[in-house]
Amino acid sequence: MPKFKGSFTTIRLDIPQYIAELDEVMITVLEEGARGWVEAAVGRVPIWSGMARASLREISRIANSEIVISPLQAKSRIPQGEHLGDASLIARFPVYKLVITTRVPHFVIQDNESGISRSAPWKAFDAGDAALREVLARFDVPPPLIRARTVRKV
């Protein structure tokens, strides 16, 4: 009968450390994705009163970027727009997401279909989503650090 030779090994994973590192990496990736989203989307939103663009201010803060808003054709409604937009970055295992919303009625309508504006549909959210997906496609989830430990040689 042949004799078996080898060693039994186990692995050790520091799961809490890995989750903490993954959360940090995902914050960085989502912030980079937010910057891409802002760069791709904001320029598609025309400025009249500034209301529609102002609703994207929170995502620009998350992206650490700046949105230029200077009303061209109407009285400024920037404060109203700021109250009608929101964005959040959630990066806590196991949920990682970037949420961007606007409740500016003419933005919601004209982003997807023709409306009052000759430039509609703006497709700002579609352009932003495409830019975000490009960033995410370049990202690889880091592997956990595996520490092997020999248990017993035979």
VENKAMO-V653187 format. One record per pair of residues at least 4 apart in sequence whose C-alpha atoms are under 8 Angstrom apart, sorted by the first residue. I is the first residue (numbers start at 0). GAP is how many residues later the second one is. Records with the same first field share a line. If there is no record, write none. Layout:
BEGIN
I=GAP  GAP
END
This chain:
BEGIN
3=150
4=148  149
5=147  148
6=143  144  145  146  147
7=142  143  144  145  146
8=139  140  141  142  143
9=138  139  140  141
10=135  136  137  138
11=134  135  136  137
12=131  132  133  134
13=4  131
14=4  129
15=4
16=4
17=4  126  127
18=4  74
19=4
20=4
21=4  71  119  120
22=4  68  69  70
23=4  67
24=4
25=4  65  70
26=4  62  63  64
27=4
28=4  106  107  110
29=4  59  67  68
30=4  31  32  33  58
31=4  31  103
32=4  30  98  99  100  102  103
33=4  25  26  28  29  64  98
34=4  25  28  29  30
35=4  92  95  96  99
36=4  90  91  92  93  94  95
37=4  21  22  25  27  90
38=4  89
39=4  84  87  88  91
40=4  82  83  84  85  86  87
41=11  14  25  82
42=81
43=78  79  80
44=7  8  77  79
45=6  7
46=4  5  6  22  23  24  25  26
47=23  24  25  26
48=21  22  23  24  25  26  27  28  29
49=4  19  20  21  26  27  28  31
50=4  25  26  27  28  29  30  31  53
51=4  29  52  54  55
52=4  14  16  25  28
53=15  24  25  27  28  31
54=26  27  28  29  30  31  47  48  49
55=4  26  29  30  31  46
56=4  9  10  25  28  29
57=4  24  27  28  29  30
58=4  27  28  29  41
59=4  5  6  7
60=4  5
61=25  26  27
68=9
70=4  5
76=4
77=4
78=4
79=4
80=4  23
83=18  19  20
84=15  16  17  18  19
85=14  15  16
86=11  12  13  14
87=10  11  12
88=7  8  9  10
89=5  6  7  8
90=4  5  6
91=4
101=5  6
102=4  5
103=4
104=4
105=4
106=4
107=4
108=4  5  6
109=4  5  6  7  10  11  12
110=9  10  11  12  13  14
111=8  9  10  11
112=7  8  9
113=4  5  6  7
114=5  6
115=4
122=4
123=4
124=4
125=4
126=4
127=4
128=4
129=4
130=4
131=4
132=4
133=4
134=4
END
